[in-house]
Amino acid sequence: MVDTPARDVRIACCQIQPDVDSPESGAARARDALSAAIDGHAQIVVLPELCNSGYVFRSTYEARATAVPADGTLLAGWAEEAARGDAIVIGGFCELAEDGEIFNSAAIVGREGVLAVYRKLHLWDQEQRWFARGEQPAPVVQTRHGRVGLGICYDIEFPELTRGLALGGADLIVLPANWPHDGRDPPMLRSLAVTTAYLNRVFIAVCDRAGSERGLEFQGGSVIAAPDGSVLAVAGAGAHSETLIADCELQLARDKGNGPNNDAFADRRPEHYM
């Protein structure tokens, strides 16, 4: 992998409210938030899971009606915005594959177009009714702003996946999300994001969605965390639309030191693990 010069990278998580009853409105809301973040000099902009479609479908037909191809106008529009600020855009979308399958996917998009598409490996609850399971590993992508690992929402509950991304060289692990409200303070999944950052000595950016949909209340738990487990930006109480901003020196994630005599990765003894 090519090294990235040491410098701060501005990360923005755009916690917006997609709209299952009006996918066009949700997609426009995502682009507006993306555009505003780039106007604010964000270099990595993250959008929620399924930001073009909403989440609480009533039928396979409804899910299919919102699905779009990775080479279509949705991601092309993200690339246009990325080019305005030499930014990287990462967001979740309802994907129509060439073979007609529907996937809960996320894309990394730059000025040159789509850099990677990841199809969610771990489907949560009703997602299994609408989406096919992804079959390819979660990717780590070298971008001009750093090495980005990609997962989606429920994936964070599988430490094998996030550790794999960290071992694959990710400086930053990004997860578009639609976290249901869990009634805890702080939310359990926010705590999990911070713990994942600490255990893997990487930056973590989770971009949750706002609002409620067809009776399901979402957490609005977006968070950006540092390799030492500190919280750099966190969404306010209540699932409101807002944009989190944090300036991160991503190369700090390449130092896995854990005190003067230890290294979080070099100290591993995988030959002795079950």
C-alpha positions as CSV (number, residue, x, y, z in Angstrom):
1,M,0.0,0.0,0.0
2,V,1.1,3.5,-0.7
3,D,1.8,5.7,2.3
4,T,-0.2,8.8,2.9
5,P,1.5,12.0,4.2
6,A,1.0,12.7,7.9
7,R,-1.7,15.3,8.1
8,D,-5.2,15.8,9.5
9,V,-8.1,14.5,7.5
10,R,-11.5,16.0,8.1
11,I,-14.2,13.3,8.5
12,A,-17.9,14.1,8.3
13,C,-20.7,11.8,9.3
14,C,-24.0,13.1,7.9
15,Q,-26.7,11.7,10.1
16,I,-29.8,12.2,8.0
17,Q,-33.2,10.7,7.8
18,P,-33.8,8.5,4.7
19,D,-37.5,8.1,3.7
20,V,-38.9,4.7,2.7
21,D,-42.1,6.3,1.5
22,S,-40.2,8.8,-0.8
23,P,-36.8,7.4,-1.9
24,E,-36.2,10.4,-4.2
25,S,-36.5,12.7,-1.1
26,G,-34.1,10.5,0.8
27,A,-31.5,10.5,-2.0
28,A,-31.8,14.2,-2.4
29,R,-31.4,14.7,1.4
30,A,-28.2,12.6,1.3
31,R,-26.8,14.6,-1.6
32,D,-27.6,17.9,0.1
33,A,-25.9,16.8,3.3
34,L,-22.9,15.5,1.3
35,S,-22.6,18.8,-0.6
36,A,-22.7,20.9,2.6
37,A,-20.0,18.7,4.2
38,I,-17.7,19.2,1.2
39,D,-18.4,22.9,1.3
40,G,-17.2,22.7,4.9
41,H,-13.9,21.1,3.7
42,A,-14.6,17.5,4.7
43,Q,-12.3,15.1,2.9
44,I,-14.1,11.9,3.9
45,V,-17.9,12.1,4.0
46,V,-20.0,9.3,5.4
47,L,-23.7,8.7,4.8
48,P,-26.0,6.2,6.5
49,E,-26.9,2.6,5.6
50,L,-29.6,2.4,2.8
51,C,-29.6,6.2,2.5
52,N,-31.3,6.1,-0.9
53,S,-34.2,3.8,0.1
54,G,-35.1,3.9,3.7
55,Y,-35.1,0.7,5.8
56,V,-38.5,-0.6,6.9
57,F,-39.8,-2.3,3.8
58,R,-43.2,-4.0,3.6
59,S,-42.4,-6.3,0.7
60,T,-39.7,-7.6,-1.6
61,Y,-41.4,-5.6,-4.4
62,E,-41.0,-2.4,-2.4
63,A,-37.3,-3.0,-1.7
64,R,-36.7,-3.9,-5.4
65,A,-38.4,-0.7,-6.5
66,T,-35.8,1.4,-4.6
67,A,-32.7,-0.6,-5.8
68,V,-30.2,1.1,-8.1
69,P,-27.1,-0.2,-9.9
70,A,-23.7,0.7,-8.7
71,D,-22.9,2.3,-12.0
72,G,-26.1,4.4,-12.0
73,T,-26.9,8.0,-11.4
74,L,-26.9,7.8,-7.5
75,L,-23.2,7.0,-7.1
76,A,-22.3,9.1,-10.2
77,G,-23.8,12.1,-8.3
78,W,-21.7,11.3,-5.2
79,A,-18.6,11.2,-7.5
80,E,-19.6,14.7,-8.8
81,E,-19.7,16.0,-5.3
82,A,-16.4,14.3,-4.4
83,A,-14.7,15.9,-7.3
84,R,-15.7,19.4,-6.1
85,G,-13.6,19.0,-3.0
86,D,-11.2,16.1,-3.8
87,A,-13.1,14.1,-1.2
88,I,-14.0,10.5,-0.7
89,V,-17.7,9.6,-0.2
90,I,-18.8,6.5,1.6
91,G,-22.5,5.6,1.9
92,G,-25.0,2.8,2.1
93,F,-27.4,2.1,-0.7
94,C,-30.0,-0.5,-1.9
95,E,-28.2,-2.1,-4.8
96,L,-29.6,-3.8,-7.8
97,A,-27.0,-6.3,-9.1
98,E,-26.5,-7.2,-12.7
99,D,-28.0,-10.7,-12.0
100,G,-31.2,-9.1,-10.5
101,E,-30.3,-9.8,-6.9
102,I,-30.9,-7.0,-4.3
103,F,-28.1,-6.2,-1.8
104,N,-27.7,-4.0,1.3
105,S,-24.5,-2.4,0.0
106,A,-22.0,0.4,0.7
107,A,-19.7,2.2,-1.7
108,I,-16.5,4.1,-1.6
109,V,-16.6,6.8,-4.2
110,G,-14.0,9.3,-5.3
111,R,-13.6,11.9,-8.0
112,E,-12.7,9.1,-10.4
113,G,-15.9,7.2,-9.7
114,V,-16.7,4.1,-7.7
115,L,-13.6,2.7,-5.9
116,A,-15.3,-0.3,-4.2
117,V,-18.7,-1.7,-3.5
118,Y,-19.2,-4.0,-0.4
119,R,-22.3,-6.1,0.0
120,K,-23.3,-6.7,3.6
121,L,-22.2,-10.0,5.0
122,H,-24.3,-10.1,8.2
123,L,-27.9,-9.4,7.6
124,W,-30.0,-8.2,10.6
125,D,-33.5,-9.3,11.3
126,Q,-35.9,-8.5,8.5
127,E,-33.1,-7.6,6.1
128,Q,-32.9,-11.4,5.4
129,R,-36.3,-11.2,3.7
130,W,-35.3,-8.5,1.3
131,F,-31.6,-8.9,0.6
132,A,-29.2,-11.5,-0.7
133,R,-26.1,-12.1,1.5
134,G,-22.8,-10.6,0.4
135,E,-20.2,-13.2,-0.4
136,Q,-17.0,-11.2,-0.8
137,P,-14.8,-10.1,2.2
138,A,-15.1,-6.5,3.5
139,P,-12.5,-4.4,1.7
140,V,-9.7,-2.1,2.6
141,V,-9.2,0.6,0.0
142,Q,-6.2,2.8,-0.4
143,T,-7.5,6.3,-1.0
144,R,-5.7,9.7,-1.3
145,H,-6.8,10.4,2.2
146,G,-5.8,7.1,3.9
147,R,-6.6,3.4,4.0
148,V,-10.3,2.9,4.5
149,G,-11.9,-0.4,5.7
150,L,-15.6,-0.8,5.0
151,G,-18.4,-2.6,6.9
152,I,-22.2,-2.0,7.4
153,C,-24.0,-1.7,10.7
154,Y,-24.5,-5.2,12.2
155,D,-21.0,-6.1,10.9
156,I,-19.5,-4.3,13.8
157,E,-20.8,-7.1,16.1
158,F,-18.5,-9.5,14.5
159,P,-15.0,-8.8,15.8
160,E,-13.5,-11.1,13.2
161,L,-14.5,-8.7,10.5
162,T,-13.2,-5.5,12.1
163,R,-10.0,-7.2,13.2
164,G,-9.6,-8.4,9.6
165,L,-9.9,-4.9,8.3
166,A,-7.4,-3.6,10.8
167,L,-4.9,-6.4,10.0
168,G,-5.5,-5.6,6.3
169,G,-4.0,-2.1,6.9
170,A,-7.1,0.1,7.5
171,D,-6.4,3.4,9.2
172,L,-10.1,4.1,9.4
173,I,-13.0,1.7,9.5
174,V,-16.3,3.2,8.3
175,L,-19.7,1.7,9.0
176,P,-22.9,3.2,7.5
177,A,-25.6,2.2,10.0
178,N,-29.3,2.1,10.8
179,W,-29.2,1.3,14.5
180,P,-32.5,0.8,16.2
181,H,-33.0,2.6,19.5
182,D,-31.9,0.5,22.4
183,G,-33.0,2.6,25.3
184,R,-29.5,2.7,26.9
185,D,-27.3,5.8,27.6
186,P,-24.9,5.7,26.1
187,P,-26.2,3.3,23.4
188,M,-24.5,-0.2,23.5
189,L,-23.5,0.0,19.8
190,R,-21.8,3.3,20.3
191,S,-19.8,1.8,23.2
192,L,-19.0,-1.1,20.9
193,A,-17.7,1.3,18.2
194,V,-15.3,3.0,20.7
195,T,-14.1,-0.4,22.0
196,T,-13.5,-1.6,18.4
197,A,-11.4,1.5,17.8
198,Y,-9.3,0.8,20.9
199,L,-8.8,-2.9,20.4
200,N,-7.7,-2.5,16.8
201,R,-5.9,0.8,17.3
202,V,-7.8,2.4,14.4
203,F,-10.1,5.3,13.8
204,I,-13.8,4.3,13.6
205,A,-16.6,6.4,11.9
206,V,-20.1,5.1,12.3
207,C,-22.8,7.2,10.5
208,D,-26.2,6.3,11.8
209,R,-29.5,7.5,10.5
210,A,-32.0,9.9,12.2
211,G,-35.7,9.7,12.9
212,S,-38.2,6.9,12.9
213,E,-39.8,4.9,10.1
214,R,-43.1,3.0,10.2
215,G,-43.0,2.6,13.9
216,L,-39.3,1.8,14.3
217,E,-37.3,4.4,16.2
218,F,-33.6,4.7,15.2
219,Q,-30.8,5.5,17.6
220,G,-29.1,8.5,15.9
221,G,-25.9,7.1,17.4
222,S,-23.3,8.4,15.0
223,V,-19.8,8.5,16.5
224,I,-16.2,9.1,15.4
225,A,-13.6,7.5,17.7
226,A,-9.8,7.4,17.8
227,P,-7.3,4.5,18.2
228,D,-6.9,5.3,21.9
229,G,-10.6,4.9,22.5
230,S,-11.3,8.6,22.9
231,V,-14.5,10.0,21.3
232,L,-13.8,12.7,18.8
233,A,-17.4,13.5,17.8
234,V,-20.7,12.1,18.9
235,A,-24.3,12.8,17.9
236,G,-26.5,14.6,20.4
237,A,-29.3,13.1,22.4
238,G,-32.3,12.0,20.2
239,A,-32.2,10.8,16.7
240,H,-31.9,14.2,15.1
241,S,-30.4,15.1,11.7
242,E,-26.9,16.5,12.2
243,T,-23.4,16.3,10.8
244,L,-20.5,15.2,13.0
245,I,-17.0,16.6,12.2
246,A,-13.6,15.4,13.4
247,D,-10.1,16.2,12.2
248,C,-8.1,13.0,12.4
249,E,-4.4,12.2,11.7
250,L,-5.1,8.8,10.2
251,Q,-1.5,7.7,10.2
252,L,-1.6,7.4,14.0
253,A,-3.5,4.2,13.4
254,R,-0.4,2.6,12.0
255,D,1.3,2.7,15.4
256,K,-0.1,-0.3,17.3
257,G,2.0,0.3,20.4
258,N,0.3,-0.5,23.7
259,G,2.7,1.0,26.3
260,P,6.5,1.0,26.2
261,N,6.9,-2.8,25.8
262,N,3.8,-4.0,24.0
263,D,2.2,-3.9,20.6
264,A,-1.4,-4.7,20.1
265,F,-0.7,-6.7,16.9
266,A,2.8,-8.0,17.4
267,D,1.8,-9.5,20.7
268,R,-0.9,-11.6,19.1
269,R,-0.4,-15.4,19.3
270,P,-2.9,-16.7,16.8
271,E,-1.4,-20.2,16.6
272,H,-2.8,-20.6,20.2
273,Y,-6.3,-19.3,19.6
274,M,-9.3,-21.6,19.0
